[in-house]
């Protein structure tokens, strides 16, 4: 592919074929990488490094990372979350990947000109973050089937997703002891990720002069 790009192809048809070939090869590369990650996640062979994370901060960082892509998709993000931090014990890299997959899903499949709602609720010892959007195409299958590999919903969808994002998100949540659920109501799509709240403050060592005598 790289060698072909270096050639001085003047023929418009040949250049068009090259562009198509480039897009298809990139999609195949992404599909292969996603398939490897999905297999590792579902098999439970990925390392899990839990740490005390502020789920609200992580969500805002992920939204900020996707801000340009969401704007290009003509989507407005509305965030509702507590003002104070909400801490959970989670693997930062895996949790980031879950949020990334959900936001990517919105840019590919949400109806342009609509809103994406990201809500974080802390209740009864659990913290749940949900992402809701209106699908551009009819959601004509049960929510449970959307988490099966290679399923993208309506057959008419033209977005070039791998169909693995939600399956990967579910597996990565399970690896951390979190719960991942989907719900479909008409064309409304909702994904939620739930962790037990980490209430214990981090242990900080005291300076030598502040250590109490025995």
KAGIJO-V947466 format. One record per pair of residues at least 6 apart in sequence whose C-alpha atoms are under 8 Angstrom apart, sorted by the first residue. I is the first residue (numbers start at 1). J is the second residue. Records with the same first field share a line. If there is no record, write none. Layout:
I = J  J
//
This chain:
1 = 22
4 = 18
5 = 18
9 = 15
27 = 160
30 = 162
31 = 162
34 = 162  164  165
35 = 164
37 = 168
38 = 164  167  168  171
40 = 46
41 = 168  171  172  175
42 = 168  171  172
44 = 171  175
48 = 91  94  175  176
49 = 90  91  92
50 = 89  90  91  92  176
51 = 88  89  90  91  92
52 = 87  88  89  90  198  202
53 = 86  87  88  89  90  92
54 = 85  86  87  88
55 = 85  86  87  88
56 = 81  85  86  120
57 = 85
58 = 96
59 = 99
62 = 96  99  100
63 = 103
66 = 103  104
69 = 107
70 = 76  77  106  107
73 = 107  108  112  113
74 = 112  113  114
75 = 107  110  111  112  113  114  115  116
76 = 113  114  115  116
77 = 115  116  117  118
78 = 115  116  117  118
79 = 117  118  119
80 = 117  118  119  120
81 = 119  120  121
82 = 120  121  122
86 = 122  127  197
87 = 197  198  199
88 = 127  195  196  197  198
89 = 195  196  197  198
90 = 176
91 = 176
94 = 172  173
95 = 172  173
97 = 169
98 = 168  169  172  173
101 = 165  166  169
102 = 131  165  166  191
103 = 131
105 = 165
106 = 116  133
108 = 159  161
109 = 135  136  137  157  159
110 = 133  134  135  136
111 = 133  134  135  136  137
112 = 136
114 = 133  134
115 = 133  134
116 = 131  132  133  134
117 = 130  131  132  133
118 = 129  130  131  132
119 = 129  130  131
120 = 127  128  129  130
121 = 127  128  129
122 = 128  197
125 = 196  197
126 = 194  195  196  197
127 = 194  195  196  197
128 = 192  193  194  195
129 = 192  193  194
130 = 190  191  192  193
131 = 190  191  192
132 = 188  189  190  191
133 = 188  189  190
134 = 187  188  189
135 = 187  188  189
136 = 187
137 = 154  156  157  187
138 = 153  154  186  187
139 = 153  154  184  186  187
140 = 153  154
141 = 153  154
142 = 184
143 = 182  183  184
144 = 182
145 = 151
146 = 152  153  166
147 = 164  166  167  170
148 = 164  166  167
149 = 163  164  167
150 = 162  163  164
151 = 163  164
152 = 161  163
169 = 180
170 = 179  180  181
173 = 179  180  193
174 = 180
177 = 195
178 = 193  194  195  196
179 = 192  193  194  195
180 = 191  192  193  194
181 = 191  192  193
182 = 189  190  191  192
183 = 189  190  191
184 = 190
//
